[in-house]
Amino acid sequence: MARFSEKIINFLSQVGLDVEMDVSIVPKSESCARPGDFLFFSYRYIPQGTKRISVDVEEIFLVIQPVTKSPKTGNILLTGFKLPTDWTYTPDSLENLYNEEELPEDNYRTYVMSRMTSPLRKIRKSIEIG
């Protein structure tokens, strides 16, 4: 069994999902997810105002656009919303997250897959975006 952080375990238990049954590793490719899918991963970034100091941050992420490959750089990009970790989630609240415009705009992100430092995991629960 994979070891998950308290943040991930809390999220999964809030929405009634089982770590063993409802989470799978997916390839870091254009076919890893579609809009409405939830992913989690660790990501390396350099905070503003620092030089060459990178930080790994664990994210729970709602994909809102098809996964694409940048024609300019060749990087595979994930676009969507980083889920706030200080919220309480329920299975019903997941359905309303995007459609009811509840996610804060400052949580909108585009991630470069090559900067992910952990396996990319997909939660077997998605929402209807539209």
C-alpha positions, 0 to 999 in steps of 0.5 A: 500500500502506498503511503499518503500524507495526512492531507490526502487521507483527510480529503479522501475520507471526507468524500467517502473514498478508499485509498486502496480502491479509489486511487490509481497511478496514471502515466505522466502523459497527455492521456492521464486525465480529462476535465473533471478529474481529480489528481494529486501529486507533489510539485517542485517550484521556486517561490517568488523572491528566492533564487535556486531554492526549490520547494516540493508542495503536495497538491490536490488538483481539479483538471478543467481543460484537456491535458496539452503539450506545449508546441513551443517547449514540448512540456505536458501541461495540466490546467485547472484548480488547486483545491483549498486544503482548509475546506471541508469536502463532501461527495456532493460538494465535489459536484458543485466545486467548479460548476457553482464557481466556488473555487477561488480564482487565485487557485487557478494553475497550470502545472508542468508535468516534468516538475512533478516529484511524485507519481501522478495519482488519479482519484476515481471520482470526477465531476461533470464540467460544463 
